[in-house]
């Protein structure tokens, strides 16, 4: 049961976004992107550990800032961004804005799946929580956080690749980084982090719905990249 609750939220969100795409993406690229998301949890874990070890002290606010905006948000969103830029962006199947949202969610949930497993089966005891309680709690917080940050990263990547280029590439990293960092920071001051999830949910819904409505009117998928 605990293992199912650890994995199923990621898969449920993943399939929702895959099947919300009018023109489905190649299974092979989805799988590779997901696995790359899983793989980057390894360097993320080491980088997060070293950042915290170097900058952590006895000040709660300092530790929350470091854990939120450096050892969490910056490290993790940057690694997802690199997968997007150096792999997804160059794939031939990446050929319209909705694809960017789908792949943004896929790489983010690949990351979230392994990270969630680690929290549930290894780190839960450090928080004096049972694995089941940790799995349930993260199913409604950290897992959706990663997915929704993936929507935002994907939206701006889509704008960068197919609409107007320019600053959208920077926004693809900066906007999810701000949301992720703020969430991680506020985790030190519960329950305020819930407000970040709510704002993310509304913002991501609006972005995804905008792209979905535009796609609904299309008769063919392919759009030329402007970059």
C-alpha positions as CSV (number, residue, x, y, z in Angstrom):
1,X,0.0,0.0,0.0
2,X,2.8,2.4,0.9
3,X,4.6,1.7,-2.3
4,X,1.5,2.3,-4.3
5,X,0.8,5.6,-2.7
6,X,4.4,6.6,-3.3
7,X,4.3,5.9,-7.0
8,X,0.7,6.2,-8.2
9,X,0.2,10.0,-7.7
10,X,3.1,10.6,-10.1
11,X,1.7,8.2,-12.7
12,X,-1.8,9.5,-12.4
13,X,-0.7,13.1,-13.0
14,X,1.6,11.9,-15.8
15,X,-1.1,10.1,-17.7
16,X,-3.5,13.0,-17.3
17,X,-1.1,15.3,-19.1
18,X,-0.1,12.8,-21.7
19,X,-3.7,12.1,-22.6
20,X,-4.7,15.8,-22.6
21,X,-2.4,16.2,-25.6
22,X,-4.5,16.0,-28.8
23,X,-1.5,14.8,-30.8
24,X,0.1,12.1,-28.6
25,X,3.9,12.0,-28.2
26,X,6.1,9.0,-29.1
27,X,6.3,6.5,-26.3
28,X,10.0,6.1,-26.7
29,X,10.7,9.8,-26.1
30,X,8.3,10.0,-23.1
31,X,10.1,7.0,-21.5
32,X,13.6,8.4,-22.1
33,X,12.6,11.8,-20.8
34,X,11.0,10.2,-17.7
35,X,14.2,8.1,-17.1
36,X,16.4,11.2,-17.5
37,X,14.2,12.8,-14.8
38,X,14.8,9.8,-12.6
39,X,18.5,9.9,-13.3
40,X,19.1,13.6,-12.4
41,X,17.8,12.9,-8.8
42,X,21.3,11.4,-8.2
43,X,23.4,14.5,-8.8
44,X,20.6,16.6,-7.3
45,X,20.9,14.6,-4.0
46,X,24.7,15.1,-3.9
47,X,24.5,18.8,-4.8
48,X,21.7,19.5,-2.3
49,X,23.8,17.8,0.4
50,X,26.9,19.7,-0.3
51,X,25.1,23.1,-0.4
52,X,23.4,22.4,2.9
53,X,26.6,21.1,4.5
54,X,28.5,24.2,3.5
55,X,25.9,26.9,4.2
56,X,23.8,25.4,7.0
57,X,24.0,26.9,10.5
58,X,21.8,27.1,13.6
59,X,19.6,29.9,12.1
60,X,16.2,28.6,11.0
61,X,15.6,31.3,8.5
62,X,19.0,30.9,7.0
63,X,18.5,27.1,6.6
64,X,15.1,27.6,5.1
65,X,16.5,30.1,2.5
66,X,19.4,27.8,1.6
67,X,17.2,24.7,1.5
68,X,14.5,26.5,-0.5
69,X,16.3,28.7,-3.0
70,X,19.6,26.9,-3.4
71,X,19.7,23.3,-2.3
72,X,16.1,22.7,-3.5
73,X,14.7,25.1,-6.1
74,X,17.9,26.1,-7.9
75,X,19.6,22.7,-8.1
76,X,16.5,20.7,-9.0
77,X,14.9,23.1,-11.5
78,X,18.3,23.7,-13.2
79,X,18.8,20.0,-13.7
80,X,15.3,19.6,-15.2
81,X,16.0,22.6,-17.4
82,X,19.2,21.0,-18.7
83,X,17.3,17.8,-19.7
84,X,14.8,20.0,-21.5
85,X,17.4,22.1,-23.3
86,X,19.9,19.5,-24.3
87,X,17.5,16.6,-25.0
88,X,13.9,17.4,-25.5
89,X,14.3,20.7,-27.4
90,X,16.4,18.9,-30.0
91,X,14.0,16.1,-30.7
92,X,12.1,16.1,-34.0
93,X,8.9,15.1,-32.1
94,X,9.1,18.2,-30.1
95,X,7.1,20.3,-32.6
96,X,4.4,22.3,-30.9
97,X,3.8,24.2,-27.6
98,X,1.7,21.4,-26.0
99,X,4.6,19.0,-26.4
100,X,6.6,21.3,-24.2
101,X,4.1,21.1,-21.4
102,X,3.9,17.3,-21.7
103,X,7.7,16.8,-21.6
104,X,8.0,19.4,-18.8
105,X,5.6,17.3,-16.7
106,X,7.3,14.0,-17.7
107,X,10.8,15.1,-16.7
108,X,9.5,16.6,-13.5
109,X,7.6,13.5,-12.5
110,X,10.5,11.3,-13.3
111,X,12.4,13.3,-10.8
112,X,9.6,13.3,-8.3
113,X,9.1,9.6,-8.4
114,X,12.6,8.6,-7.3
115,X,12.8,11.5,-4.9
116,X,9.4,10.5,-3.4
117,X,10.6,6.9,-2.9
118,X,13.7,8.2,-1.1
119,X,11.7,10.4,1.2
120,X,9.2,7.6,2.0
121,X,11.5,4.7,2.5
122,X,14.6,6.4,3.8
123,X,14.1,9.9,5.1
124,X,10.7,9.5,6.7
125,X,12.2,8.4,10.0
126,X,14.3,11.5,10.2
127,X,11.1,13.5,10.3
128,X,9.7,11.0,12.9
129,X,7.0,10.0,10.4
130,X,5.8,6.6,9.2
131,X,6.5,5.8,5.6
132,X,2.8,5.7,4.9
133,X,2.2,9.1,6.4
134,X,5.1,10.6,4.4
135,X,3.7,9.0,1.2
136,X,0.2,10.4,1.8
137,X,1.5,13.9,2.7
138,X,3.8,14.2,-0.3
139,X,1.0,12.9,-2.6
140,X,-0.8,16.2,-2.1
141,X,2.2,18.5,-1.8
142,X,5.7,17.7,-3.2
143,X,4.6,15.5,-6.1
144,X,2.0,18.0,-7.5
145,X,4.6,20.8,-6.9
146,X,7.1,19.1,-9.3
147,X,4.4,18.4,-11.9
148,X,3.1,22.0,-11.8
149,X,6.5,23.4,-12.0
150,X,6.9,21.2,-15.1
151,X,3.8,22.7,-16.6
152,X,5.2,26.2,-16.1
153,X,8.7,25.3,-17.4
154,X,7.1,23.6,-20.4
155,X,4.8,26.5,-21.2
156,X,7.7,29.0,-21.4
157,X,9.9,26.5,-23.3
158,X,7.0,26.3,-25.8
159,X,6.8,30.0,-26.1
160,X,10.5,30.2,-26.6
161,X,10.7,27.5,-29.3
162,X,7.5,28.3,-31.3
163,X,6.2,31.7,-30.5
164,X,8.5,34.5,-29.6
165,X,11.9,33.1,-28.4
166,X,13.9,35.7,-26.3
167,X,13.3,36.0,-22.6
168,X,11.0,33.0,-22.5
169,X,14.0,30.7,-22.2
170,X,15.0,32.5,-19.0
171,X,11.5,32.4,-17.7
172,X,11.4,28.7,-18.3
173,X,13.9,28.4,-15.5
174,X,13.2,31.4,-13.3
175,X,9.5,31.1,-12.8
176,X,9.4,27.4,-11.7
177,X,12.5,28.2,-9.6
178,X,10.7,30.9,-7.7
179,X,7.7,28.7,-7.0
180,X,9.8,25.8,-6.0
181,X,12.1,27.8,-3.8
182,X,9.3,29.6,-2.1
183,X,7.5,26.3,-1.4
184,X,10.7,24.7,0.0
185,X,11.3,27.8,2.1
186,X,7.8,27.8,3.5
187,X,8.1,24.1,4.4
188,X,10.1,25.3,7.4
189,X,7.0,27.4,8.5
190,X,4.0,25.1,8.0
191,X,1.3,25.3,6.9
192,X,2.0,28.3,4.7
193,X,3.5,26.2,1.9
194,X,-0.1,25.1,1.0
195,X,-0.7,28.5,-0.4
196,X,2.1,28.0,-2.9
197,X,0.5,24.7,-4.1
198,X,-2.9,26.5,-4.5
199,X,-1.4,29.4,-6.5
200,X,0.7,27.0,-8.6
201,X,-2.4,24.9,-9.3
202,X,-4.4,28.0,-10.6
203,X,-1.5,29.4,-12.6
204,X,-0.7,26.1,-14.2
205,X,-4.3,25.4,-15.0
206,X,-4.6,28.7,-16.8
207,X,-1.4,28.1,-18.8
208,X,-2.3,24.5,-19.7
209,X,-5.8,25.4,-20.6
210,X,-4.6,28.3,-22.9
211,X,-2.4,25.9,-24.8
212,X,-5.0,23.2,-24.9
213,X,-7.6,25.6,-26.4
214,X,-5.2,26.8,-29.0
215,X,-4.3,23.2,-29.9
216,X,-8.0,22.2,-30.1
217,X,-8.4,24.4,-33.2
218,X,-5.4,22.9,-35.0
219,X,-5.8,20.2,-37.7
220,X,-2.2,19.2,-37.8
221,X,0.5,19.1,-35.1
222,X,3.7,20.3,-36.6
223,X,4.8,23.9,-36.0
224,X,8.2,25.3,-37.1
225,X,10.6,26.2,-34.4
226,X,11.7,29.8,-34.5
227,X,15.0,29.2,-32.6
